[in-house]
């Protein structure tokens, strides 16, 4: 696990370093905010003191003269030398420059670019602006801040007061957060101190428009939740913060991880107090929606079992009311899904295990059967009746007494619906797919019901019979006929 975390962090840092070098090279090519010029063979090269001091110690000695007449430097490829100083570390170019210069102090190749640039934070000799956060001062460089942050590029490049000011006061950013932000800007540092508040750092990353830093914070948030490996006391308490921050700061990858993990283990997470009290109702409903959308024929029974287990584990206290409401919503969604694809789900081993008594819960089976009956219509009733018949006659299942009663009642209700709608059902495709024996049984039941209805109608009063007779056959009412005859 530790190796995988280290690899993941290294991947994030590698991507940030690649972006760092591209930004520095773009700064070199644009010469924006350059504060000096190097002259070689009558050609002027705009540059920045901070890069020369950090990467070219020999040239640093000539900073005050704003030109360099070193013979070794004149013989070298000045353009390639400066590109290397800004991050273009081509091995061939670097070797050539070292050989031609014949002086290894010409370049500072022993320390990586990112580390030597972080050391330049606070360098008063090359700094051209001071940033203040809560009385803490940081001597920094306009060129680097502008190259790495759109926020600072707009500040120093526009017609603002801060564009020409030597001191800038930042509000809403702590000194520790600002230090971490500057280390990322100067050296793409992906390691965060334990004392920094990740929520504050996310706000700072949004303010300064540093997407790479947002990725680093998202990594540490996921790390707090054990990278969503399996539920434990630590990650269940951290989930609420992680989920809230990922939604608030639009961390889409982290948000998806939270959502998938909380969906997978919702029966263990939802009944915790932190989940109920720290997450907004909007996030609660989003999780409910995600679970319902994830339903398929393989997991529907498992999720229904989780709902049943969650209902039993949820305490009967006020703060748990949202959980009971969410559980009822998920359960209703699962029952609707099973009812809509009952023909497939009923033949699955997970559903049959319910009927056999493995993890037996008559309440769950009763809810499924009730849901199917509620969804009966002319178009699907034959299919549901056939499925009920297959369940009832399945030889591979040994029903206990309670299961037999539930299955028999379900079969009776499905059969009763088909019998009542038989005239319309005969025209459906599912009717033609029923075995001939079942068709005959249904027609016989329908005929028996009609005869029984007719025999019962004879026991009605003469007034009731004559009224019914008038409606059905269109014959005249006996009393009216007698009156007319007189």
WOURJO-V200699 format. One record per pair of residues at least 12 apart in sequence whose C-alpha atoms are under 7 Angstrom apart, sorted by the first residue. I is the first residue (numbers start at 1). J is the second residue. Records with the same first field share a line. If there is no record, write none. Layout:
BEGIN
I=J, J
END
This chain:
BEGIN
12=216
13=188, 189, 190
16=188, 212
17=188
20=188
21=87
23=147, 148
24=86, 87, 147
25=83, 86, 87
27=147
28=86
31=46, 47
32=143
33=142, 143
34=46, 47, 48
35=47, 48, 49
36=48, 49, 66
37=66, 67
38=66, 67, 68
39=67, 68
40=68, 69, 74
41=74
49=126
50=126
51=85, 86
52=85
54=116, 117
55=85, 107, 108
56=85, 106, 107, 108
57=105, 106, 107, 108
58=105, 106
72=101
73=101
76=97, 100, 101
80=93
87=113
114=186, 187, 188
115=187
117=186, 187
118=183, 186, 187
121=139, 140
122=138, 139, 140
123=139
124=139
127=139, 140, 141
128=140, 141, 142, 166
129=141, 142, 166, 167
130=166, 167, 168
131=167, 168, 169
132=168, 169, 170
133=169, 170, 171, 173, 174, 175
134=174, 175
136=175
145=185
148=185
149=208, 209, 210
150=208, 209
151=208, 209
173=204
176=196
177=196, 201
190=216
198=217
202=214, 217
218=254
221=242
224=238
225=238, 239
228=261
236=269
237=274
240=274, 275, 278, 279
243=255, 258
244=279
259=287
263=287, 291
267=306, 307, 309, 310
270=323
271=313, 314, 323
276=319, 320, 322, 323
277=319
288=326, 330
292=330, 333, 334
297=345
300=334, 338
301=350, 351
304=331, 334
307=327, 331
311=324
335=368, 371
336=371
339=371, 372, 375
343=384, 387
355=399, 403
356=397, 398, 399
366=406
369=410
373=414
378=421, 425
379=428
381=414, 418
382=418, 430, 431
383=430
384=414
385=411, 414, 415
386=434
388=410, 411
389=411
392=407, 408
419=442, 445, 446
END
